[in-house]
Amino acid sequence: MRVAAFPRWRAGLGSFMNDLVTALRSGRVLLMDGAMGTELQHRTRAARFDGLEQLNLTQPDLVQCVHRDYLDAGAKVLLTNTFQADPHAAEIWQSALRLARAVGPRFVLADVGPIAKLTDEDAAAIWRRCEGADGLLMETWSSVAALERFARVTTEMPLLASFTFQRDTGEWLTFENVRPEECAAAAQRCGAVALGANCGKDLDMAAMLEIVRRYRAACDLPIFVRPNAGTPIQVGAEWRFPRTPEDLAAGVPALVAAGIGMIGGCCGTTPEHVRAFRRALWQTAVLRER
């Protein structure tokens, strides 16, 4: 499979695209938002995680409220509520982008979760749905082939890839048995503008740090992380995530030292986690300047 080394967006002059890439390469750390799905699930008391993208149409004020709470917590990068959206459901994608953009963040990324048997038609449809975003984020993926497929049909928009890992026989691998170094090589080859890790089975901040270092050794792309708040524990009828904002924030200085360019949160994280990240980033910057 031949994948272009330089996607077409590199030739574009769009200010949003250039602003995002410039920010990623600035040496400063961009603060992303936290979880959308588990936050919506908590606020609606929904029993299931799937179908939450429909809230873009049925409860847009609620979705926008979550965006605004993350913005108030300090996030500069918001993800659309489209993690599980049908690639061909244009109305859902358009509404999601409007809702995120309207609260006034610096950047909006169209969030694309893993799709079984992704086709070229699916990938092309998603790119079309993402018009108006500052970039497309492949989040919680395990497949290098899917990344190559997105790159092959890319439009003039930055592509960011975030993989999820689990430890198998002592090694961190994606669910399709791909090592972090292989993910990094594929992202570089496909012209992604940033490479990340998110969620994952038992993927704590120490594991995130290991993966960041392995990414860094294998590529020169900006790197980002979106850790979850731990493995949920059922308490009565509710699922609770054990890692507090302070738990996650304690790992921020080491990740900054390892060279991350963005940080946010995945499952179970809240505006309070993002606020704790902001404090940790500020304290780290102050210590660096002394």
Secondary structure, 3 states (H helix, E strand, C coil): CCCCCCCHHHHCCCHHHHHHHHHHCCCCCEEECCCCHHHHHHHHCCCCCCCHHHHHHHCHHHHHHHHHHHHHHCCCEEECCCCCCCCCCHHHHHHHHHHHHHCCCCEEEEEECCCCCCCHHHHHHHHHHCCCCCEEEEEEECCHHHHHHHHHCCCCCCEEEEECCEEECCEEECCCCCCHHHHHHHHHHCCCCEEEEECCCCCCHHHHHHHHHHHHHHCCCCEEEECCCCCCEEECCEEECCCCHHHHHCCHHHHHHCCEEEECCCCCCCHHHHHHHHHHHHHHHHHHHC
